[in-house]
Amino acid sequence: MVSEMDKSWMHSDRRSKAYAYPKFRKRTKWLQDKHNSTFIQWLRFKVQSEFEEDNNGVSENLRWLAAGPNMAVPLYRSYLIKGIKFNIKAQDDVRTTQNSGVYLLAQTMQVASAKDKNPILSNMGFYGVIQEIWDLDYQKFTIPLFRCDWIDSSGLVVDELGFTLVDLSKIGHRNDQFVLASQVKQIFFVDDPMHRGWSVGLSMPNREYNDVIGDEVLGDVIIECEPFTRGMPNVDTFDELVLATKQSVQKYWIQITSLYSA
């Protein structure tokens, strides 16, 4: 687990960008975009510098994060996390149950227009459907990611009873599809009989699958179904690490070019 001390100086990159680019110090969105595009290089340099000064000053997990994951990334059709089963959409399509709907409450920058240089930070809810499940391997731990189709704001309506109606055909946020599996809440989409083409996003009690977990210590994550591999995007958020244990499955690997090179 990343310590509170690690988290505090990981976020110092945003402050360093403001001092490095004084002309853009008041342009919040520009600084955030710059932080996102250069964070992995900054993190590696920061960890290396801190480690050279004091090899006990940087946690082992943070050193593994800075080194980056294995470039061969397995993808799964199903993933069981802390008793909750998640499927990709293709898996749900051949099942009678639904486990691919997710909801994310995130703090985002909201702009009034394309020319707005100083957006405001506020909490915003996102509804999505899991399309792929990635498992990043950092040698000592793994971090599961979901690549989701997120519904555009034009496809969300709150009705007079307070229910959120979702048009699953209106996909947005295509440049920001990935989310940590630990950040989302599972939801279900039910067809709205009163509004054709719309579904109601519902939160239900978690259906636990604890009977398949055999390891009480490393039993947070169980993987189902045969995986295959893909390339991966840069990871810039490490709020929570998930220790993983895998069932015995056959894997197919391909070598991909590192996206972490400077």
N, C-alpha and C positions, 0 to 999 in steps of 0.2 A: 504494500500500500504506500502511496506517495504521502510523505509527511506534510504537516502544515507548514513547516519551514521551507520544504521544497516548493510547495504551491506559491508561497509568498514571493520567492525570487524568480520563479518561472514567469509570473505576471509582470516582473520588472522590465521585460522586453518592451512593453508598451510605453513605459516611462522613458526608456532609453531612446526610443524612436522620436519622441517629442523633443528631446534635447539634440538629437542628431540632425533633425530637420526643423530648425526653428521657424522657418517660413510657413510650415504646415502645422505648427503646434496647436492651433485652434480649429483645425479641420479634422474633426473626430473620425469621420468615415475614411478619409485618406490614410490616417494613422492606423486604423483598424485593418484596412486592406493591406498596407505595408507589413504590418505585424503578421498577418495570415500568410503572406507569400514568402516571408523570410524567417519564420519562426524556427524551423527545424535546423537551419544553419546556425542561428543564434544559440539555440539550446545546446547543440554539440560543442560549440566554442565555450559557452558558459560552464558546462559540466567539466570539460577538460581543464579549464583554468582553475575552477574551484578544487578539482581533484589534485592538481599539481601542488596547490598551496596547502591542502589538508585532505589526505586521502580518506579521512573519516568524516569529512564535512558534507559529502554527497551520498545519499542512500543508494544501495545496490540497485533497487528497482529503477531509480531515476537514471542511473548509468546505463542500464539495459535499454531504457526508453530512448535515450540520446543516441545509442548505437544504431537504433532502427531495427525493424523486424526482419525476419527471413523474407526474401523477395519472392519466394514461391508460396503463394497464399491459397490454402484450401477453401473451397466453397461448399456449403452444406444446404440441404433441402429442409432440414429440421434441426432445431437447437433447443435444448431444455436448460433453462436458467433458473436456479433456485425454485424448482418445482413448477415453473411455468413453461409451457411448450409453445415455441414460435415456429411457424412454417413460412416458406416463401409462397408467393401467390400461386405458382405452378403446382405446388404440392396441395394447396387447398382446392385447386380446380378439380382434382381427382378424388377428393374426400368429401364426406358429408358434413364434417366439422370445419370451423373457420378459426385459424390461428395466425393470420397474416396482418391483421389490422393493428396499427399502433397510434399512440397519441404522445406528442412531445410538448411540454411546456418549457419554453426557453426565453431567455432574455435576449432581445434582438434590437438592432438599430432600425428605427422606422423613420423614413424620410417623407417630407411633404411633396417633393418633386425631384426630378432628375438633377436640378441645380442646388438642391439642399445640401450644404456642406457640413451642417451640424445637426445630424439626426438625434432624436431622443431615444434613450434606452427604456424599454418597457417589456413586460412579460407578454408573450403571445403564444397561443396554442396552435399546433400543427397536427393535421390528420394525415396518415399515410398508410401505404400498403407495402409490405416487405417484398422486394424482388430478388434480392440476393443476400446470403448470410456469409460474411467473411470472417476468418479466424486468424488474426495476426499473431505470429509466434515470436516472442521475445526471449526464447531459450528458457528463462526461468518462470515465465507465465505467458498466458495468451490473453488477447483482448478481442472479444467478438464484436463485429460491426454489422449493422444492417444497412444495405443500400435500398432506399425506399422511393417509391413514387409518392411525392407529397402533393396534396391538393392545393391548388392555387386559391388565393383569398376570394376570387370571384366564384369559386365553387363551394362556398360556405355560407349558410344562412341560418339564423336562429329564428325558429317559429314562435308563434304566440304563446306556446306552452313552455318555452324555454329549451326545447330540444334543438340540437345542432343538426341541420340537414346538410348532407355532403353529396356533391356531384363528382363521382369517382372518375369521370372522363376528363375533368379539367385538371391537368397535371401542371404544376409549376415548380419553381425552385430547382431547376434541372442542374444548376451548377453547384448545388449544395445538397446532395442526396444522402450522404452518409451520416450515421448517428451511432454513438455507442449503445450497445444493447442494454447497458445498465441505466440509460437515461430515459427509456420509453416505458409507457404503460400500455398493456394490451387492451384493445377495444374490439368491438364487433360492429359490423355494418349490416343493418336490417333494411330491406326495401321499404320505402314509404308508400303505402297504398294510396295516399291522397295526392302525391306529387310524383308523377312518372319520371323516371330517370334520376331520382334523388334517393338517398339512403339516410338512415338515422344512425349517428355514431353513438354507441352505447358502451358503458363501462360495466363489466360483469365481475362477480367474485372470481378470484383466480382458481382455475382447475389444476390442482397440484398432482404431480406424477412422481411422488416421493418413493414409490415402490420400486422404481428402477434405479435409484441411487444407492450404490453399494459402499461408497467411501464417505464416511461422515465428515472427514476433514477437508477433502478436496472434492466434495460432492456438489458444488455449486453449479457446475456446468456439465451436461451430458450431451454428446453429439449423436445424432441419428443419421442414417443414410450415407451412401457412398459419396465422397467429395470429389471435386475436380478443382482446377486452379485458374487463377486470373492474376492480372496486375493490380496494383492498388494505388490510391491517392495518398498524398501527405496527410499525416495525422497531427492535428494541432490542439487537441483537447485530451487531457489525461485526468479527468476528475475522479475516476474510479478504476481500479484494476480488478479483474475477475480471474481468480485462479481456476484452472480448468483441468478436468480429467476426461479422457476420450475413451469411447468404446473401441474395440478392435475392428477396424475397417480398412479396406484396401484403398490406397491413395495413388493418384496419378499426379505427377509433378511436371512443370515446365520451367525453364530458366527464363527470367525476364530481366530487362534492364532496370537498374536501380533508379528510382525517382528521387533519391535523397542526395544525389551528387550536387555539389555546389555549382 
